[in-house]
Amino acid sequence: MSPERAAAAADASRGTAQVPSPGLDAAWASHPVLDSMLRGQNHRRQLDRRHPWLFDTAVVLIVALISLPDLLTRRTHGPFGEASTRADYPTAALIAFAVALIVPLWWRRRAPAVTFFVILSVSLIQWSLGVWQQAGIAALVALYTLASRGSLRLLGWAAALTFAGLTLATCFLVPVENPLLGLFFLLGTTTAAMATGLTLRIRRMYLAALEDRAARLEIERDQRVQLTAAAERARVAREMHDIVGHNLSVMVSVADGAATLATNRGEQSADALRILADTGRQAMSELRRVLGVLRENHPPERPLNPQPGIPDLDQLLTRVRAAGLPVTYRTVGNLDTLSSGVQLTIYRIVQESLTNTLKHGGPGSAAEVSVTSETGRVHIRIADTGTPPTARTTTEPQTATPGHGLVGIRQRAAMYGGEVTIGPRDTGNGWLVDVSLDASTDPPPSGDPKR
């Protein structure tokens, strides 16, 4: 079935109006007869949901009306030609049998198995007395309801008992002129009742599955939208923090230093420089507040400090060693000449890599950190000897500044045209983070495809 027809079927199961879909479905829905039938089906379904007892009562009355002429005329012939023994019984007994067959139908949807077995028991009793009645159609209605709403395991037993009872009645209990012909028609109508019930049962299950699938697709769509929005907010927050926040902190530090120097020299520009520094601090506070809105789960505000760089790696490694991870640190080249953005990227890459090692390296692991600067490129290598790489997962370091794990490393490196290699070491034990940055270029703008 096409998605359009499946959606139309789901709408029909909810009792809503049918919306024509392209192609064959549109032709069906535009047909006046079929359209009126669908609308009538929807109205009946809605009425049945509001007042279920009305439909049950209608079924009981319809079966009673079908049986009424048979009781009033007291015909002396059975359904297949031979005279029956019904004339030997009083009308009150026949009416009692009819009532016992018809009234249980009022509970057929609430207790389908009990209703069927009660009607079958009454039918067997009257067949054993040699009586056929039109009210016996109640057994077909009860069997249809059991196939549509009851237990499938009980349906098998019900079918077997029905077939056995009909065979016994037509061949031995009730006088029948053509028992094989009668048995053929009776078994055919019984099979048709069960097949109709099973067909409607499968249709309801299919429509319920379509509704469940549509609901799950709506939930998944909303979740994808939320995840996409959260990822974009996190990216914007990270870039604003790394670029705008760092530059503001540098401006504030320079303004404070210039104000102190101007004060010592007695220059009039000291007040203007202090105002500039205070304005920068206010801007940084507002920036933190904006980032807190962008990040769904942001930590409590803390005092603002300038963004870390290469000189702060020593303090970072000291804290990591204090946490129990031996770290060897080596540098090559003049790293102090690197721009503040490159130094911040190097610091964050080392920080996130070592935090990942602390989380998943296991006892007895060690790490090696090397930073090399030459010919406009910076090479960062962090290798550890922790648990096998198959046990590693992308983590988010629990640092003062929220990290973004291995994904954050790749995104930070992409800002400087970097190449990232993350995976197991050649030795088969431990994890390797190898990053190469182009330190001669500025990071691309926010709309750059490299992001």
C-alpha positions as CSV (number, residue, x, y, z in Angstrom):
1,M,0.0,0.0,0.0
2,S,1.3,3.5,-0.9
3,P,2.0,6.0,1.9
4,E,-1.0,8.1,0.7
5,R,-3.4,5.2,1.0
6,A,-2.0,4.2,4.3
7,A,-2.5,7.8,5.6
8,A,-6.1,7.7,4.3
9,A,-6.7,4.4,6.0
10,A,-5.3,5.8,9.3
11,D,-7.7,8.8,9.0
12,A,-10.6,6.5,8.4
13,S,-9.7,4.6,11.6
14,R,-9.8,7.8,13.6
15,G,-13.2,8.7,12.3
16,T,-12.1,11.7,10.3
17,A,-13.1,12.8,6.8
18,Q,-11.3,11.2,3.9
19,V,-8.9,13.5,2.1
20,P,-8.4,12.6,-1.6
21,S,-4.9,11.5,-2.4
22,P,-3.2,11.6,-5.8
23,G,-3.8,8.9,-8.3
24,L,-6.2,6.0,-7.8
25,D,-7.2,7.1,-4.3
26,A,-8.3,10.4,-5.6
27,A,-10.6,8.7,-8.1
28,W,-12.0,6.5,-5.4
29,A,-12.7,9.4,-3.0
30,S,-14.3,11.5,-5.8
31,H,-16.8,8.8,-6.6
32,P,-20.2,9.9,-5.1
33,V,-21.3,6.4,-4.0
34,L,-18.0,5.5,-2.4
35,D,-17.7,8.9,-0.8
36,S,-21.2,8.6,0.8
37,M,-20.3,5.1,2.0
38,L,-17.1,6.3,3.6
39,R,-18.9,9.2,5.3
40,G,-21.7,6.9,6.5
41,Q,-19.1,4.5,7.9
42,N,-17.3,7.3,9.8
43,H,-20.6,8.5,11.3
44,R,-21.6,5.0,12.4
45,R,-18.2,4.4,13.9
46,Q,-18.4,7.7,15.9
47,L,-21.9,6.8,17.0
48,D,-20.8,3.4,18.1
49,R,-17.9,4.9,20.2
50,R,-20.3,7.3,21.9
51,H,-23.1,4.7,22.5
52,P,-21.9,1.1,22.1
53,W,-25.1,-0.3,23.5
54,L,-27.2,1.0,20.6
55,F,-25.4,-1.2,18.1
56,D,-25.6,-4.3,20.3
57,T,-29.3,-3.7,20.8
58,A,-29.8,-3.3,17.1
59,V,-28.1,-6.6,16.4
60,V,-30.4,-8.4,18.9
61,L,-33.5,-6.8,17.4
62,I,-32.5,-7.7,13.8
63,V,-31.9,-11.4,14.7
64,A,-35.2,-11.4,16.6
65,L,-37.1,-10.0,13.5
66,I,-35.5,-12.6,11.3
67,S,-36.7,-15.4,13.7
68,L,-40.2,-13.9,14.3
69,P,-41.9,-15.2,11.1
70,D,-40.5,-18.7,11.8
71,L,-42.1,-18.7,15.3
72,L,-45.5,-17.3,14.1
73,T,-46.1,-19.7,11.2
74,R,-44.9,-22.8,13.0
75,R,-43.8,-24.4,9.8
76,T,-43.5,-28.2,9.8
77,H,-40.6,-28.4,7.4
78,G,-36.9,-28.1,8.2
79,P,-34.4,-26.0,6.2
80,F,-33.5,-28.9,3.8
81,G,-36.8,-30.5,2.9
82,E,-37.6,-33.2,5.4
83,A,-40.3,-32.7,8.0
84,S,-39.0,-31.6,11.4
85,T,-40.2,-32.5,14.9
86,R,-40.8,-28.9,15.8
87,A,-44.6,-29.3,15.7
88,D,-44.4,-31.7,18.6
89,Y,-43.4,-28.9,21.0
90,P,-45.5,-26.0,22.3
91,T,-44.9,-22.5,21.1
92,A,-43.7,-21.4,24.5
93,A,-40.8,-23.9,24.4
94,L,-39.8,-22.7,20.9
95,I,-40.0,-19.1,22.0
96,A,-37.8,-20.0,25.1
97,F,-35.2,-21.5,22.8
98,A,-35.3,-18.5,20.5
99,V,-34.8,-16.1,23.5
100,A,-32.0,-18.2,24.8
101,L,-30.3,-18.0,21.4
102,I,-30.8,-14.3,20.8
103,V,-30.5,-12.4,24.1
104,P,-26.9,-13.4,24.8
105,L,-25.9,-11.5,21.6
106,W,-26.3,-8.3,23.6
107,W,-23.0,-9.2,25.5
108,R,-21.2,-10.5,22.4
109,R,-18.6,-7.7,22.2
110,R,-17.9,-7.6,26.0
111,A,-17.7,-11.4,26.4
112,P,-17.4,-13.0,22.9
113,A,-16.2,-16.4,24.1
114,V,-18.9,-16.8,26.8
115,T,-21.6,-15.6,24.4
116,F,-20.6,-18.1,21.7
117,F,-20.4,-21.1,24.0
118,V,-23.8,-20.3,25.6
119,I,-25.4,-20.0,22.2
120,L,-23.7,-23.2,21.0
121,S,-24.9,-25.1,24.0
122,V,-28.5,-24.0,23.5
123,S,-28.2,-24.9,19.8
124,L,-27.0,-28.4,20.6
125,I,-29.9,-28.9,23.1
126,Q,-32.5,-27.9,20.5
127,W,-30.8,-30.0,17.8
128,S,-30.9,-33.0,20.0
129,L,-34.7,-32.5,20.2
130,G,-34.9,-32.4,16.5
131,V,-35.7,-28.7,16.2
132,W,-34.4,-26.2,13.6
133,Q,-35.1,-22.4,14.1
134,Q,-34.1,-19.3,12.2
135,A,-32.8,-18.0,15.5
136,G,-29.9,-20.3,14.9
137,I,-28.3,-17.5,12.9
138,A,-27.3,-16.1,16.3
139,A,-24.6,-18.8,16.4
140,L,-23.1,-17.3,13.2
141,V,-23.1,-13.8,14.7
142,A,-21.5,-15.1,17.9
143,L,-18.8,-17.0,15.9
144,Y,-18.1,-13.9,13.8
145,T,-17.7,-11.8,16.9
146,L,-15.4,-14.3,18.5
147,A,-13.2,-14.3,15.3
148,S,-13.2,-10.5,15.3
149,R,-12.6,-9.7,18.9
150,G,-12.1,-12.8,21.0
151,S,-9.1,-15.1,21.7
152,L,-7.7,-16.8,18.6
153,R,-6.8,-19.9,20.7
154,L,-10.5,-20.2,21.7
155,L,-11.5,-19.6,18.1
156,G,-9.9,-22.8,17.0
157,W,-11.8,-24.8,19.6
158,A,-15.0,-23.0,18.7
159,A,-14.6,-23.8,15.0
160,A,-13.9,-27.5,15.8
161,L,-17.0,-27.7,18.1
162,T,-19.2,-25.9,15.6
163,F,-18.2,-28.2,12.8
164,A,-18.7,-31.3,14.9
165,G,-22.1,-30.0,16.2
166,L,-23.3,-29.3,12.7
167,T,-22.2,-32.7,11.4
168,L,-23.9,-34.4,14.3
169,A,-27.1,-32.4,13.9
170,T,-27.5,-32.8,10.1
171,C,-26.5,-36.4,9.9
172,F,-28.0,-37.9,13.1
173,L,-30.1,-35.6,15.3
174,V,-32.3,-33.6,13.0
175,P,-34.3,-35.2,10.2
176,V,-32.8,-33.8,7.0
177,E,-33.7,-35.0,3.5
178,N,-30.3,-34.1,2.0
179,P,-27.8,-34.2,4.9
180,L,-24.7,-33.7,2.7
181,L,-26.2,-30.7,1.0
182,G,-27.3,-29.2,4.3
183,L,-23.9,-29.8,5.9
184,F,-22.2,-28.2,2.9
185,F,-24.2,-25.0,3.2
186,L,-24.0,-24.9,7.0
187,L,-20.2,-25.4,7.0
188,G,-19.9,-22.8,4.2
189,T,-21.8,-20.1,6.1
190,T,-19.8,-20.9,9.3
191,T,-16.5,-20.6,7.5
192,A,-17.7,-17.3,5.9
193,A,-18.6,-15.9,9.3
194,M,-15.1,-16.7,10.7
195,A,-13.4,-15.4,7.6
196,T,-15.3,-12.1,7.8
197,G,-14.4,-11.7,11.5
198,L,-10.7,-12.5,10.9
199,T,-10.6,-10.1,8.0
200,L,-12.0,-7.2,10.0
201,R,-9.7,-8.1,12.9
202,I,-6.6,-7.9,10.7
203,R,-7.8,-4.6,9.2
204,R,-8.2,-3.1,12.7
205,M,-4.7,-4.3,13.6
206,Y,-3.2,-2.9,10.4
207,L,-4.9,0.5,11.0
208,A,-3.7,0.5,14.6
209,A,-0.2,-0.2,13.4
210,L,-0.4,2.7,10.9
211,E,-1.6,5.0,13.7
212,D,1.2,3.9,15.9
213,R,3.8,4.3,13.2
214,A,2.5,7.8,12.3
215,A,2.7,8.8,16.0
216,R,6.2,7.5,16.3
217,L,7.2,9.3,13.1
218,E,5.9,12.6,14.5
219,I,7.8,12.0,17.7
220,E,11.0,11.2,15.8
221,R,10.5,14.3,13.6
222,D,10.1,16.6,16.7
223,Q,13.2,14.9,18.3
224,R,15.3,15.5,15.2
225,V,14.2,19.2,15.1
226,Q,15.1,19.6,18.8
227,L,18.5,17.8,18.4
228,T,19.3,20.0,15.3
229,A,18.4,23.1,17.2
230,A,20.4,22.0,20.2
231,A,23.4,21.2,18.1
232,E,23.2,24.6,16.4
233,R,22.9,26.4,19.7
234,A,25.9,24.5,21.1
235,R,27.9,25.4,18.0
236,V,27.0,29.1,18.1
237,A,27.7,29.2,21.9
238,R,31.1,27.5,21.5
239,E,32.2,29.8,18.7
240,M,31.0,32.9,20.5
241,H,32.8,31.7,23.7
242,D,36.0,30.9,21.9
243,I,36.3,33.9,19.6
244,V,34.3,36.8,21.0
245,G,34.8,35.9,24.7
246,H,38.6,35.5,24.2
247,N,39.0,38.8,22.3
248,L,36.9,40.6,24.9
249,S,39.0,39.2,27.7
250,V,42.2,40.4,25.9
251,M,40.7,43.8,25.4
252,V,39.8,44.1,29.1
253,S,43.3,43.0,30.2
254,V,44.9,45.5,27.9
255,A,42.6,48.3,29.0
256,D,43.3,47.5,32.7
257,G,47.0,47.6,32.1
258,A,46.8,50.8,30.1
259,A,44.7,52.4,32.8
260,T,47.2,51.5,35.5
261,L,50.1,52.9,33.4
262,A,48.2,56.1,32.7
263,T,47.4,56.6,36.3
264,N,51.1,56.2,37.3
265,R,52.0,58.8,34.7
266,G,49.2,61.1,35.7
267,E,47.6,61.1,32.3
268,Q,43.9,62.1,31.8
269,S,43.2,59.0,29.6
270,A,43.1,56.8,32.7
271,D,39.4,57.4,33.4
272,A,38.5,56.6,29.8
273,L,40.6,53.4,29.9
274,R,38.8,52.3,33.1
275,I,35.5,53.0,31.5
276,L,36.6,50.9,28.5
277,A,37.6,48.0,30.8
278,D,34.3,48.2,32.7
279,T,32.4,48.2,29.5
280,G,34.3,45.1,28.3
281,R,33.5,43.3,31.5
282,Q,29.9,44.1,31.2
283,A,29.9,42.9,27.6
284,M,31.6,39.6,28.8
285,S,28.9,39.2,31.4
286,E,26.2,39.7,28.8
287,L,27.9,37.3,26.6
288,R,27.9,34.7,29.3
289,R,24.2,35.2,29.9
290,V,23.5,34.8,26.2
291,L,25.6,31.6,26.1
292,G,23.6,30.3,29.1
293,V,20.4,30.7,27.1
294,L,21.9,29.0,24.1
295,R,23.1,26.0,26.1
296,E,20.3,24.0,27.6
297,N,22.3,22.6,30.5
298,H,24.9,25.2,31.3
299,P,26.9,25.3,34.6
300,P,26.5,28.0,37.2
301,E,28.2,31.3,36.3
302,R,31.7,31.7,37.5
303,P,34.2,34.6,37.5
304,L,35.4,35.4,34.0
305,N,39.0,34.8,33.2
306,P,41.0,35.3,29.9
307,Q,40.9,32.3,27.6
308,P,43.7,29.8,28.2
309,G,46.7,29.4,25.8
310,I,50.0,27.5,25.5
311,P,51.4,28.8,28.9
312,D,48.3,27.4,30.7
313,L,49.1,23.8,29.5
314,D,51.5,23.4,32.4
315,Q,48.7,24.1,34.9
316,L,46.4,21.7,33.0
317,L,49.0,18.9,33.0
318,T,49.6,19.5,36.8
319,R,45.9,18.9,37.5
320,V,45.8,15.9,35.3
321,R,48.9,14.4,37.0
322,A,47.3,15.1,40.4
323,A,44.2,13.1,39.2
324,G,46.5,10.1,38.8
325,L,47.5,10.1,35.1
326,P,51.2,10.3,34.4
327,V,51.7,12.7,31.4
328,T,54.8,13.5,29.4
329,Y,54.8,16.9,27.8
330,R,57.1,18.0,24.9
331,T,57.1,21.1,22.7
332,V,59.1,21.9,19.5
333,G,59.3,25.4,18.0
334,N,58.3,28.8,19.1
335,L,54.7,28.4,20.3
336,D,54.4,31.8,21.9
337,T,54.2,33.5,18.4
338,L,51.0,31.6,17.6
339,S,47.8,33.6,17.5
340,S,45.6,33.5,20.6
341,G,42.9,31.6,18.6
342,V,45.4,28.8,17.7
343,Q,46.7,28.6,21.2
344,L,43.1,28.3,22.5
345,T,42.4,25.5,20.0
346,I,45.6,23.6,21.1
347,Y,44.6,24.0,24.7
348,R,41.1,22.7,24.2
349,I,42.2,19.7,22.1
350,V,44.8,18.7,24.7
351,Q,42.2,19.2,27.5
352,E,39.5,17.2,25.9
353,S,41.9,14.4,24.9
354,L,43.3,14.0,28.4
355,T,39.9,14.1,30.0
356,N,38.9,11.3,27.7
357,T,41.9,9.3,28.8
358,L,41.1,10.0,32.5
359,K,37.6,8.7,32.0
360,H,38.4,5.6,29.9
361,G,42.1,4.9,30.1
362,G,41.8,2.7,33.1
363,P,44.3,2.1,35.9
364,G,48.0,2.1,35.0
365,S,47.6,4.2,31.9
366,A,49.9,7.0,30.9
367,A,49.8,9.8,28.3
368,E,52.2,11.6,26.0
369,V,51.5,15.1,24.7
370,S,53.6,16.8,22.1
371,V,53.0,20.1,20.4
372,T,55.2,21.0,17.4
373,S,55.2,24.3,15.4
374,E,57.0,24.6,12.1
375,T,56.5,26.2,8.7
376,G,53.1,27.7,9.5
377,R,51.7,24.4,10.8
378,V,51.1,23.1,14.3
379,H,51.0,19.4,15.0
380,I,49.4,18.2,18.2
381,R,49.7,14.5,19.3
382,I,48.1,13.0,22.4
383,A,48.7,9.2,22.9
384,D,47.9,7.1,25.8
385,T,48.3,3.4,26.9
386,G,44.9,2.9,28.4
387,T,42.1,0.3,27.7
388,P,41.6,-1.2,24.2
389,P,40.1,1.3,21.8
390,T,36.9,-0.8,21.5
391,A,35.9,0.3,25.0
392,R,36.2,4.0,24.2
393,T,33.2,6.3,23.6
394,T,32.8,9.9,22.8
395,T,32.8,11.9,26.0
396,E,32.2,15.3,27.2
397,P,34.9,16.5,29.6
398,Q,33.7,17.6,33.0
399,T,35.7,20.8,32.9
400,A,34.9,24.4,33.8
401,T,34.1,25.1,30.2
402,P,31.7,22.5,28.8
403,G,33.5,20.4,26.2
404,H,32.2,18.6,23.2
405,G,34.3,15.4,23.1
406,L,35.8,14.0,20.0
407,V,33.3,15.9,17.9
408,G,34.5,19.2,19.4
409,I,38.1,18.3,18.5
410,R,37.2,17.8,14.9
411,Q,35.1,21.0,14.8
412,R,37.9,23.1,16.4
413,A,40.5,21.7,14.0
414,A,38.2,22.5,11.0
415,M,38.3,26.2,12.0
416,Y,42.0,26.2,11.0
417,G,41.9,23.8,8.1
418,G,43.1,21.0,10.3
419,E,43.4,17.3,9.7
420,V,42.4,15.0,12.5
421,T,43.2,11.4,13.1
422,I,41.5,9.7,16.1
423,G,41.6,6.0,16.7
424,P,43.7,3.1,18.1
425,R,47.4,3.2,18.2
426,D,49.5,1.1,16.0
427,T,50.6,-0.9,19.0
428,G,47.0,-2.1,19.5
429,N,46.8,-0.8,23.0
430,G,45.8,2.7,23.8
431,W,44.3,5.7,22.0
432,L,45.7,8.3,19.7
433,V,44.6,11.8,18.9
434,D,46.7,13.4,16.1
435,V,45.8,16.9,14.9
436,S,47.5,19.1,12.3
437,L,46.5,22.8,12.1
438,D,47.2,25.5,9.6
439,A,48.4,28.3,11.9
440,S,49.0,30.8,9.1
441,T,45.3,31.3,8.3
442,D,42.4,32.8,10.3
443,P,39.4,30.7,11.2
444,P,36.7,30.7,8.5
445,P,33.5,32.7,9.1
446,S,30.4,31.1,10.6
447,G,28.9,30.3,7.2
448,D,31.9,28.5,5.9
449,P,31.1,25.0,4.6
450,K,34.0,23.5,6.6
451,R,31.9,23.7,9.7
